[in-house]
């Protein structure tokens, strides 16, 4: 589970950097590498979105169901 969380964190970080580039400089790095809305770029966007959901759920679990010892 820890490896999944680390991979999800890295993918979400990459996605956040890409959206930052889009917002600040109108530069989409994923589109540059894989093409504008090609099947491969949609797969990349989907994987990053799934990673964000996984990170959200695992973080939610740790914050709200953390037992104090």
Residue pairs with C-beta under 8 A, 6 or more apart in sequence:
1 58
4 54
4 58
5 54
5 55
5 58
7 51
8 51
8 52
8 54
8 55
8 58
9 51
9 55
11 47
11 48
11 51
11 52
12 48
12 51
12 52
12 55
14 48
15 48
15 49
15 51
15 52
17 29
18 28
18 29
18 30
21 27
21 28
21 29
22 28
28 36
30 41
30 44
30 45
31 37
31 41
33 41
34 40
34 41
34 44
35 41
